[in-house]
Amino acid sequence: MDIALTDSADLKRVRALNALCVLDTPQEERFDRLTRLASSVLGVPIALVSLVDAQRQWFKSRIGLDATETPRSISFCTHAVAQREMLVVEDALRDARFAANPLVTGAPDIRFYAGQPVFSHDGEAVGTLCVIDTAPRSFDEAARQILRDFAALVEDELNKGALVAARVRAEQALHALNEDLEHRIEERTRSLSEINDTLKREIRQRLAVEETLRANEERIRTFIDSSFSAFVGTDADGMVVEWNPSAERTFGWSREQALGQELASLIIPDAYREAHRAGMRRFVRHGVGNVINTRLEMPACTRDHGDITVEMTINAFKSGGELFFGAFLHDVSERIRAKLALQQKQQLLDTVLETLDVGVVACSADGELTLFNRAAREFHGLPPQALPSGDWAAHYSLFSGDGAHLMEEHEVPLVRALHGETIKDCAMVIAPTDRNRRYVLASGRRMTGPNGEALGAVVAMKDITELNESQRRLRVNEQRLRAITENLPALIGQVDKAGNFTYLNTLALRFYGREQSQLIGQPVRQAYSASEFEKVEQFMKLALQGKRVSFEDELTVEGRSSHYHASYIPNIDAGGAVNGFFAMAFDITARKRSEIRQRDSEERLRTVTDNLPALISYLDTDLRYRFANAMYKQWYGVDPAAMVGKTVGEVFPAHFCGQREQQLRRCLEGHSVQIELEVEHAGEVRILQSVYIPHMRNGVVLGAYLLSTDVTAARRHEANLKTLAHTDTLTGLPNRRSYEAELEAALGRSVRNRSGMALMFLDIDRFKQVNDTLGHAGGDEVLREFARRLLRTVRKTDTVSRLAGDEFTIILEGVRSPEECARIGAKIVEAMGPLFSVGEMARQVSTSIGIAWTNSAQLDARALSTRADAALYQAKAAGRNQFCVGAATK
C-alpha cells in the first residue's frame, strides 16, 4: 500500500523534519540509549528511531537491524506518521496492508510492529519510535504506555537543538534590540542639541524616534511573549517589571499578580533569598556580578510552593538612565530527575552484576581483558591482567571439563567467542593451586556494535560444583527433592502428556483448594473454570510440543483472584519424546498491586527486581526506605509499598534492627558490608546472606543498596554433608573420623583437668556366624540393637562409636580408676545377656571388651588404642563374652 508523497501537508511536515537538522547525522548515544532500553524493557529484538523523509525512512538509531534506511513506500512508520497516533500490527501476515510487504515476506521478516509518532516542536509528525519482532505477539495497554513514554523522551531529544537554537536567537535579538535602542537614544540626544534652531524639525525628529521606539518595543514584546523560555525583567530594586506567558506557565503567577512584586519573594527559595538580594545590591553599587551573562542552573519555587530547577541566563542593561535586569529561565527539573533516575538504575544494575554468583569475564576486540566481576575474581583468585590469549589458560588455571588437561588456546571459551563462535554450557574446570577447584559451565558470544563492528566477547561462568554433588545425591534419594519442592515459595506441579496432574506440592494444593486425591491423576481442566482454563491451555499445548514457556496472568480459582508468574518446562525423555511438563508458578499479586501505584520509571525497575529471588531495597542516610522489592512480602510479610518513606525501626521490630544497625552505619560511612543472619516468618526459618553497598557520588554517601539472597538450602546442604561425613549411616553412631577427633579432644581435656579416662574396644563375638545364619539384613539389625544397648548402658557424656563391621569403641571421661572401668565393662557384658530379636527369630549375642585406662599426660591416642586392642585380644583368648582391663598407666 503506497502513501501519497506530494501533498502540501506532507511538504510542510518534511520541511519541519529538515529544520531539526538531524537527517544523515552520525549515531548518538542519547538516542541509542533509548532504543536499547525500549528493546530490553519490551522484550523485542529490534527497536528504531525512524525519521520519515520525502522518499525514505532513515534510522537515527537502530538496535537489532543493520540497514540504515528503507524506501518510504514500503515502510510501516509512514502509516503511523500519517495517522498521527500509535500503530500496532500484532501479526503482519494477517493484516491486508502489510501481508505482501517485502519487509514481511523477506528480511527482516517483520511479524509484529508497534510505532508511536514523534513530533517536532511545531506539531508536525516527523517520525516514530518503533519496536519490531519476527514473531506475532500481543501488545497490551501497559506496553503501549511504555512505548509512549520512550517516544516522548525521543521527541525531547529531537527538539532539543531546535528549541535551544530558537532561545539563543531570541536572546541575541533582544540584545541587538537593546543595543539598537541605546544607539538611537544617543543619536536623538545629539540631534536635539545640534538642531535646536527649528522647533518644527525637532518635533518631526521626536515623532520619528518615538515611532521607532514603539515599533522596537512591539518587536521586543513579540519576541518575549513568544519565547519558549520564561522571561522575567526587574528594576534595580528587584521589583518585577516584565513577566511573559512562559513565566506564567512556569511559576504559576499571572502577569498582573507578578508585576510590582519583589522577584526574590516570588521564585527564589527561602534559603537563597538573602544571597540573591546581596548579589543585586553588589552589582548596582559596583557593576560586577558572578552570574551576569552566564548560563547556570539554580533552584526556584512556584506559586504552589513546588521546588523546581531552572536554567537561567541573566543580563543587565540601562534604559533612560535606570538599571534593569532581564533573565531567561527554562524549567529543567524533569531532565535532571530523568538523568538521576537513569544513573540510579545503572548503579543498581552494576551492583546486581557485582553481587551475582555467576562469573562474568569480557575482553575487547583486540583480546584485552576488560571485565572480571566479583564471582570471576573469586573463581580464579586473580584480577584481570594484560596477557596474550595464549597465556590465559595457564595463568588462570583453565582445564577441560574432566579436569585432566590444561586447555589449549583454541579451547578457551572466551577465545572461541572472540572468534565468532556462540558458546553454550561449555564444561570446564578452574583449578588454581591455592584454591578449591570449581566445575563451571561457560556460555558466551562475540559482541558487535550497531554497525556490525567487533567490540569484543563476553563469557558467563556458572559454578556447578555444588550442583553436580546435589544432582548425584538427588538421584540417590528422590524424597529429598520432594522435601525441597515442599519448602520452595512456589506452586510446583507435574503434568503428563495426556494433560493429567501427576504431582502437586502442598502450596499448589492449597492454591486449588482441594485434596491431593481430588487432583492427582485428574485432568488439569477440572481444576479451573472454562474461562480460566482458556488462559493456560494455549501454554500447555506449547509445553506439550516441547517448547519452554513463561507467562504472567491473573487467575481466579475457588473465588480467589491472584496474579502469577508461571513457567512450563517440557519433560523430555532420552529419546526426545515429550512425556508432559513441569510447572512452576510464583505468586506475584503483591508486586502487581504495588506496580500500579508506582511512577512509570519505577515500574520498569520493579519488574526486574521483583522477579529476582532476593530482597532488594534502598535506604537513605536517615535509614528510611526509598525502595523495596516484592520479596519483602513473601519473606517478611511486609508490604513493600507500605515500607517506602518509613525508617527501618518503623517497619521492623527492635531485635531485627539491633542485628543490622551497626552494619548499616558502617555502610553509610562508605564501607561495603556482608552479613549472614537467620530470619523467621510464618513458621519458616531462612538463612539470608546480605550485602550492603554504599551509594556514593563525588565522595559523598547518599544512601545504601541492600541485597539479600536466600542461602538456606546451601547451608542445610553443607550441614547434611558434614553430618554424613562424621556419622555411621547404619547405627547413627559417630564414625571412625569422628571417633579419632573426639579421642584427641578427650585426651586434651584429661590432661588439662588432671582426670583419668579410659578407652574401650568392643567386638561382637562370632559375628560372622550371625551374618551366615541370619543374612546381612539380620546382621545389620543385630548391629543396630547392639549400638542401642551400648548407649543405654553408658553415660550421656561418654562417646560410643562404630569403627567398621562389628568393631565399636567407647571413650569414658572422668574415670578415676581401673576398678571403675571394670564395673562399666561388667555392666555392658550384662546388658548383652537378653536375647536379640531379629525378625521372628531370637539370638544370643555376646561381646568381648578390651579396656585401657590412663591418668598420664605422656600417653597419646596411638598408645592408648594399642593398649585397648591388646586387652581385647586377651578377653577373646580367655573365652569371649567378658572384658579385660589392661595395665594402668599413671
N, C-alpha and C positions, 0 to 999 in steps of 0.2 A: 504494500500500500504506500503510495507516494504522498508527500505533503507539499503543498504549494510553497514556492520559494521566493516569489517576486512581489507579493502583495505589500502595500505600503506599511502595514503594521509590522511585518517581518523586517522590512528595511530599517524601520525605526529601532526594532529590537537589536538587529545586528550592529547598528551604529552605537547603541548603548554598550554592547559587548566590546566593540573596538575601543570605546572610550575608557574601559577599565585597564587597557594596556597589559593584558596577561596572556593573550594568544601567542603561541610559539615561544614562550619563555621557558627557561630550564625548570626542572622539577624542584620543588621547595619542601623542606621538612615540615613546615607549618600545615601544608595540605596533606603530605604523605602520612603525617601522624594521625590525621582524622580518618583517612581511608583504612589505615591499619586497625584503628580502634573499631570502626564500623564493621570490618571483616571479622574481627575477633569476637566482638560482643554479639553480633547477629549470626555468627557461625557459618559464614559463606566464604567460598574460595576467592571471589572476585569482588572488588569494590573500586569505583571510579568516580573522579570529579570530571564530568563531561561538559564541555562548552560547545554549544551548537552554533556554528558559523553559517554562512550563506549556503555552502555546498558540502560541508563536512561536519562531523563532530570530532573535536580534538580533546585529548585527555590531559588535563593539567596534572592529575595524579592518578596512578593506577596500581592496584595490588592484584596479583594473580593473572595479569594479561600482558603480553609482550607488545601488542600493537599500540601505536601512539595516536592513531586516528582511524576513522572509518567513514565511508560516504554517508552523508546525511539522509539519503533516500532510503537506506535500509536500517537506520538507527532506531532503537526503541526510544531513546531520550527525546527525539523530535516530537513524539506523541505526547510525552509528559510535558514538554515545554509548550506545545500548542494548547493543551487543556489547562495549563497553569495550576495544576494540582497533582497530588501523588498518583502515579500509575503503578498498579500491581498486576503482574501476569503470573499466576501461580503455575500454569503449565502452558508453555508457548505452543506446543503441538496441538493443543485443544482450542487455541484462540485463532479464529479465522484471519485476524490481522497479521499474524506472525508465523503461521504454520509453515509457509513456503519461504520464509525469510532465510537468506544464505547464512546468517549468523546462527540460525536454529538448525538448519539442515547440515551445516558444516561447522568448522571451528569458529568460535569456541564452544559450540554445542549448547547454546542457551536453552534452558528449560524454564527456569524461574527468573523473573526480573521484578525489581521494585525500585522506582526512581522518584525522588522528591525534587521539584524545581527549586532552583536558587535564583534570586532576583537581584538586579542592580539597584543602586540606591534611589534611582528614579522609577522603580517599579516594573522594569522590563525583565521577563524571564529569559535569562541568558544561558542556562544550562541546568544540570542536575547533579545531585549526589545519588548514585545508584549502586545497588548490590545485586549480584548475579550468581546463580547456582546452575550446575549442569544436571541437576535432578529437580523434579517438581517438588514444591513444598508449600505449606500454608503460611500465612503471614497475618498474625493476629494484631489486635489494636495496640497491645503493648509494644510489639516490634515496630509497628508503624510510627508510634510516638518517638521511639528511639531514633528511627531514621530521620524524622522531622528535626529532632534536637541536633543531630550531627549536621544536617543540611543547614540549619541556622548558623552553626559555627563556621561552616564553609562560606556561607553568604557574608558573614562578618569579615572573614579574611579577604574575600574577593573585593569588597567595597572599601576596605581599609585605606588602600592607596588613593582612591578617588576622593574619599572624604577628607583625608589629610591634605591632599593637594588643594581641594576647594577651600579648606580652612586657611591654608597658607596664603592662597590667592586673596582671600577676603582680608586677611591681616595686612598683606602687602598693599592692597588697595586702600585700606584705612590709613596706613602710614603715608602713602602717597598723597591722599586727600588732605591729611593734616599738614604735610609739608607745603602742598599747593596753597592751602588756606593761609598759612603763615606768610608765604611769599606774596600772596595777593594783598594781605593786610599791610605788609611793608610797602608794597607799591602804592597802595591807596594813601598811606601816610605821606610818602614823598610827593605824590601828586597834589595832595591838598596844600602842602607848604609851598610848592613851586607855582601852582596855577591859582593862587588865591585872588588874582585880579578880576576873575569873571565869575560871578555867582551862578550864572546860568550853566556855564560849563561845569562848575563844581557840582551842581545838582545832578546834571546828566551823569557825571562820573560816579557820584554816590549811588544813584539809582542802579547804574550798571553793575557796580560792585555788589550791592545788596541782592540784585537778581542772581548774580553768580553765586553769592553765598547761599541763597535759598536753594539754588539748584544743587550746590555741593552738599548742603545739609540733607536734601531729599535723597541724593545718591547714597550718602553715608547711612541715613536711616534705612534705606532699602537693603544695603549690604548687611547692616547689623540685624535687622528684623529677619532676614532670610538665612542668617548664619546657622549652620548645624550646631555650633558650639554656643554655650551661654556667653553673652557679653554683658559685663557689669561696669558702669562708669561711676566714679566717685569724685568729689571735690577734695581739696587739701585736708579737710577735716574728717574725711572718711564717710561723708554722707552720700547716699546713693542719688545720682543724677541721671543714670541711664540703666535700663533693665529690659532686655529684649525677650521675645516669646520663648526662646530656648531656655533662658534663665527662669522664666515662669515654670516651664515643664520640669526643669532640673531640681529647683529648690522649693517649689510649691507655693511661693508668694506671687501674687499678681503684681503687675507693674504699678498699679495705684497704691497697693499696700507697701511696696518696697521703696518708692521714691520718697526722699526726705528722711529715710531711716538710716541709722548707722550700719554700715556693711558688716562690721565685726559682730554685732548682736544678731544679725540675720543668718549668716552662714558660717562664721568662724566658731569652732568648738570652744567651750569654756577654757580649756587648758591652754589654748593658743592665742586667746584674745589680747592679753596684755602685750605679748611679744609682737603681734600684728600692729597694735597701736603704736608701740615704741618704734617699730621699723618705719611706719609712715611719718612719725614726728622727726625721726632722724633724717629721712630723705628731704622733708620740707625744709629743715634747717641747713643741711649740708649738701643736698643734691646727690647723695651717694646711697645706694641700696643694693643688697646682695641679690635680690630677686628681680630687679628691673631688667627687662629684655632677656629673661632666662626662662626656659621651659622646665617646670618642676611638677612633681606630684605632691599633693598635700591633702590632709583630712578636711572635710567640710560636713555641715549638718543641714538638714532640710526642715521645712515648716513642721512636719510631724515628728521631729526630733530623731529622724533616722540618720545614721552615720554613713557617709559615702566618701569615696576617694576621687579627687578631680585632678586632671592635668591642666595646669594654668600657665598662660603667658601674659605678663603684665607690662604695660608701658606707661610712661609719664609724659604729659605734654602740657603746654600752656596755651590758653585762649583768653584773649582780652586781658592779658597780664595776670591771669589767675592760673594756678596749678591744678591740673586734673589727672586722674588715673583711669586707664582703661584696661580691662582684663578679659581675655577669652578663657573660658573654663569648659572642660569636657569631662563628663562622668565616666570614669574608667573602673568603677567598682566591680562590675561583672567580669571584666577582663582580668583583674587581679585575683578575684575569687576563683575564676576558672584556672588561672595559672597555678595558684596554690593547691587547688584540688588535684590537678594533674601531677604536681610534684609529690603530693602525699601518696597518691596512688602508685607512682613509680617507686617511691621509697618502700611502700608496703610490698610491692611485687619483688623488689630486691631483697627485702627482709625474708619473705617466704622462700625465695630461691636459696638464700644462705642457710635457712633452717631446715630445708628438705633433707631427708636421709638418702636421697638419690644423688650420686656423684655426677657433676656436670663439668666437662672439660671441652674447651674450644680453642681453635687456632685460627690464625689469619691465613689469607690466600698463599702467602709465602712460607707457611709452615711454622710460624712463631706462635708458641703457646700464649694465649691471652686470657684464659679464664680457668680457674680451679675454685669451685665453691667449697664450703666447709667440709661437706661429706667427702669430696675428692681428696682434699688435703689429709683427712683422717685415714682414707684408704691407703694412701702412699706414704704418709708421714713426711711429705716433701711439698714445697711450693713449686709453682711453675718456673722453669728455668730455660734460658735461651740455649737450646741444644738442637743439633740436626735430628731430623725424624728417625734416622737410622740408629740413634743412641737412645731413643725413648724407651724401648723395651728393657734394656739393661739398666738404665738409670732408675726407672720406675718399677722394676721387677715385674714385668708383664709376661705371664706364662699362658700356654694353651689351656683349653678347657679342662683337660685331665691333670693339669699341673705338672706334666712330665718334662716339657722342654720350653726354653725361653723363646718367645715369639720372634720370627723374622720381621724385618721392616714391613714387608708387604702384607703381613698377617695382622698388624696392629689396626684395630677398628678405626681410630682417628685418621690414620694414613689412608685406609681404604675409602673412608667417607670423603677425604680431601680429593681423592682421585675420581670422585663421582659415583661411588657405589652407595646404595642405600643399605644400611646395616640394621638388622632386626634380631634382637635377642642373641647376640654372639656370645657364647660361653667363654669365659677367660678367668684366670686366677691371678690375683695380685698378692705377691708373697715377699714383702720386704724382710730383710734378715732380722730386724729388731721388732717386728710386729706379727700378729697372728695373720695367717693367710686368709684371704677373702675370696669367695666364689661369687662372681658377678655376671650379669647379663648386660651386654653393651648394645645400645641402639643409637644410630646416628645417621647423619646425611650431610651433604655439601650445602653450604649457604650461598645463595646468589642474590644479587641486588635486583631492583625493579627492571633494569635493562639487561638482565641475564649475566652481569659481570660477577666473577667469582669473588666471594667475600671471605671464604674460609670453610671450616667444617666444625660441627659440634657433635659430641657423643654424650649420652646419658648412661650411667652405670648403676644398675640396681643390685644391691647387695642381697644375694640369695643364700648366704652361708647358713643362716638360721632356718630359712625356708626349706632348704634341702633336708636338714635334720628333722624339721617338723613334718615334712611330707613322708619321710621314712616312718616316723612314728605314727603318722596318720593312717598309713596302710596297715600297720600292725593293730591298731585299736580304733575302730570306727566309732566307738562310743564317745571317744574324746571329741570327735568332730561334732557329734550331736550336742555335747556339753557346750562347745564354743558357740554353735548357732543359737542355742537357747539363751546365751548371755550377750549376744550381739544386739544392739539397739535397732533392729531392723526386722521387717517381715520377710521370712525366708521360706521358700517352698520349692517343690519339685513336681513337674507335670510330665506325664508320659506322652507318647506320640498320639494317643487317642484323645488327648485333652482331659485326662482324669488326674486328680490330685494323688500323688504317691507319698508326699511328705509335707508337713507344715510345722513350723516351730510354734512355741506357746504364744508368742506375740502375734503371729498370723491367726491362730485360732481365736485369740481374744478379739482381733480385728473383725473377723467374720461373725463373732458372737455365737459360735456353735461348738459342739463337742467334736473330738477327733473322729469318732465313729460315724458322725454325720457327714464328714467331708472326705476322708481318705478313701480312695477308690471310686469317688463320685466325680461327675463332670464339673469342670470349673464353672460352666454356665449356670449351674444350680445355685452357686454362691452369690450371684448378682441378679439384680432386676434386668429386664430385657434392654432397657436404655443404657444402664451402666455397663452391661456386658459388651455392647457395641463399641465402647471406648477402648476396651482391652483386646477385643477379638482380633482386630487388624494387626496388633503387635504379636499376639500369639501365633498367627499364621506366618509372620515373618520369622519368628524364632523356630517354628517347626520346619521352615525351609532352610534352616542352618544359618540364619542371619542374627547377629547380636544386635539388640535394640535397647534403647533407653528412652524414657519419656516421662513427662510430668503431667498430672491431671488431677482434677477434683472428683472424688468418688463418694457416693452415698451408699452406705451399707448398713442395714438394720436401723435406718433413720438417722445415722451419724454421717455428717459430711466432713471429709478430710482431704487435704492436698498431699499427694505422694509423689516421690521420685522413684521410678521403678526401672529395673534392668532385667531383661530376659536373655539368658545365656544358653545357647543350644548345647544339649548333651550329645556329643558325637562320639561314637564308639571307634575302635581301632580300624574298622573297615570303612569309616567315613559316613556311616548311616546315622541319621538323626533319630535318637531314641526319646526325644522330648526336650525339655529345657528346665533350667534352674531359674527361679525368680527371686529377686531381692528388691524390697521396697522400703524406703525411708520416709517417715512422717515429716513433711516439711510445712505443715499447716502454720506453725508459729512463724516460720520465715516468710511465708506468703503474706500473712496478715501484717507483718512488720514492714514488708516492702511497700505496701500500699501507702503507708504514712511517711515514707522517706522521699527526699528530693531525688530528681531524676539521676543525678550523678551518683548518689549513694546507692540507688537501686542496682546500678551496674556493678559496683564494687561488692555489694552484699550478695549478689548472685554467685560470685566466685567464692567468697569466704564462707557463706552458709553451707556450701556443698563440700567443704573440706572437713574431714573427720578430726577437727581440732577446735579448741577455744581460741578465738582471735578477738582482741579488744585494743582500745587506745585510751590512755589516761592522760589528762593534762597535768600541769605541775601542782595542782591542788588535789591530786588523786581523785579527780572527778571523771567519770566515764563520758567519753565523747563518741565512742563506737563500741558495739559488742555484737558478735555474730550469734546465729540461732542455736549453736551448740550449748550456750549457757542455759537455755530452757531444758534441753534434753539431759544435760549432765548435772545441773544445779537446781533445776526447777524454777529459774528466774527468767522473766520475760525480758529479752534484750532491749526492747523498745522502752520499757519502764526503767532500765538502768541508766539510759543516757541523761546526763545532767546531774546525776547523783554521785556522791563520793562512795568509795569502797566501803566505808563504815556504815553508810546509809543503806547499802544493798545487802551486805553480808554480816553475820554475827561477829562478836568481838574476837572469838578464838580464831576465826578464819583470817581476820585482818592481822592479828598478832603474829601468825605464822609467816606472813608475807611482807609486813610493813618495812622491816629492816632492808630486805632485798629491793623493795620498791624505792626506798630512799636512796640506796646505792645507785640504782638505775638512773634516778633523776639527778644524780651527781655526775653522770656521764659514763657509768660503767655498765657493760653487758653482764647480766646475771643469769645463771641457770640453776634451778632448784627442782627437787622431786618430792611430792607430798601425796598422802592418801586423802581422798575426799569421799564422803558418803552422801547419797541421795536416794530416797525411796527404798532403803534397804540394800542398795547396790554400792559396793566399795570399788573405787577406781584408784589407780596409781597414775598421777599426772606428772609429766615432765614439762616444766615451764621454762621459757626463755623470755627475759625482759630486756628489750633493746631500746636504748635512749634515742629519741628523735632530736637530732642535732641540726642546727642551722647557724652558720657563722660562729661556731664555737659555743653557742648557747643552747641549753637543753629546753626544748619546747614541750616535751611530753615523753611518753613511753609506749612502745608497741609490746603487747603481751601475746605470746603464742604458747598454748598448752596442748600437748598431744597425749593420748591415752596409751600408756605402755604397760597396762595391766597384764595383757596376755603374754608379753615378752618376759615380764618379771615372774609371773607364775610358771612360765615355761622354764626359766632359769632355776626356780626353786625345785620344780619337779626333777630336772636333770641332776641337781645337787643331791636330792633325796635318793634318787636311783643309784647314784654313784657311791653312796655310803650305806645302802640298806640291802640285806638279803631278801630277794623277792619272794622266796618260799615261806620263810618263817617271820618275816618282818623285823628280824633282829639286825643290829649293826653287822656289816660285812667285814672282811679282813682289813680293808683300807681304813674303815672307821675304828676297828679294834686297835690297829697299830698306833694311830694318832692318840686314841684315848689312853693307851698304856703309857706312852711317853708323858702325857699330861699328868696321869696319876702318879708316876714316879716323881715328877717335879713337885707335885703337891706334898707327897710323903716326905721329901727332903725338907721342904720349907716348913712344914708343920711338925717335923720330927716325930712322925707317927708311923706305925707299921702298916704293911699292906701285903696282900697275897695274890697269887695268880694260879687259877685252876685250869687244867687241860682235861676235857671230858670226851670219851668215845662211847658210842652205843655198842654194847657187846654183841658180837656176831651179827652185825648189821647186814652183811652180805646175805645171810640166810633169810633175813626179813624180806629183802628185795626178791630173793629167789622164790620164796613161798607166797608172798602177798602181792608181788609185782611192784613196779616202780611207783604206781599211784598209791598203793598201800604203804610203801616205804616213805613216800612224801608225807602221808598222814601221820606216820609214826614220828617223823622229824618235827612236824608242827606241834604234836601233842607233847613231845619231849621238851621243846622250847617253852611251851606254856607252863609245864610243871617247874622248869628251872626258874622262870620269872616269878611264880607264886612262892617259891621256896626262899629266894634270897631277898635282900632289902632293895628298896627302890633306888637307893644310891649306888648299888652295885651294877656293874656293866656286864650283861650277858651278850655274847657274840657268837655267830656261826662262821667258822673259817672256811670249811668246804666239806661236802659229803656229810659224814656223821661226826665231824670234829667241831667241838664247842669250847669256848673259853669263858671264864668268869673273872673279872677284876674286882677284888674285895679291898676296899679302902678302910682305914681306921681299925684294922685288925691288930689286936695287942699282943697276940702270942700264937705259937703253933697249936696250942691246945684249942684255942677258939677256932682255928682253921679246921681241926679235926671234928669239932661239933657241927660245923657247917657241912663238911663232907658227909658225915653220917646222916644228917638231915636230908641231903639230896638223894643218897642211896635209898633211904626210906621212902622218899616221895615217889620213886620209880616202882615201888612194890606193887601197887594195884595194877590189874591187867589193863592193857591198852585196847580200846575198842577200835577196830579197823573194819568199817563196813558192818557186816553181820558176824564177824569173827572177833575173838578176844585173844590177845597175845601177851605173853610175859616178856617184858623188856627191862634190861638192867644196864648199868653204866659202870665204867671204870674211871677213876678220877685221880689225877696227879696234882699235888698242891705244893707250891713253892712260896715260903714266907720270908720276908726280909724287913730289916729295920736299919739298913745300911745305905749310906749315900754313895757307896762305891759300886753298887750293883746296877748295871744298865739293863735295858729291855732284853737284849740278846741273852745275857747271862741268866736273867730270871726265867726266860722262856725255856732255856736249856735245862734248868733245874726242874721246872714243872713237867717237861716232856720226859725226863728221866724218871720222875716219880710216877708218871702214868704207866710207863713200861713195867715198873716194879709192881703196880697194882694189878696189871694184866698177868704178869708172871705168877702172882700169888693166887690166881684163880678167878679173876674178874669179879664184878658186882661188889666192888669195895673201893676204898680210897687209900692213898698213901701220901703222907706229908713228908716232903724232902727235908734234908738237913737245913736247919735255920741259918740265916746269915745276919750277924749283928755288927 
